[in-house]
Amino acid sequence: MTGSTRIDALVAEIGSTTTVVSAFSGVRGNDGRPRLLGQGTSLTTVQEGDVTLGVTAARRNLESHVGPLEPLT
């Protein structure tokens, strides 16, 4: 994917009011120095019965700050 940001880990925290997605690079590197690339937030969608909606919205919010992310493999 051209123009996308390489990430090693995408961590989602799903709470009762907000969902936070944090992107990290450097997790796989030999230097052992993970770096937080950014965070995105969204209102939680627990009450809607599908938390992936909030995770997707938080990822979109993250990408609005750091640019497109490569798909996780």
Stockholm file with secondary structure:
# STOCKHOLM 1.0

chainA/1-73         MTGSTRIDALVAEIGSTTTVVSAFSGVRGNDGRPRLLGQGTSLTTVQEGDVTLGVTAARRNLESHVGPLEPLT
#=GR chainA/1-73 SS CTTCBCCSEEEEEECSSEEEEEEEESSSSTTCCCEEEEEEEEECCTTTTCHHHHHHHHHHHHHHHHCCBCCCC
#=GC SS_cons        CTTCBCCSEEEEEECSSEEEEEEEESSSSTTCCCEEEEEEEEECCTTTTCHHHHHHHHHHHHHHHHCCBCCCC
//
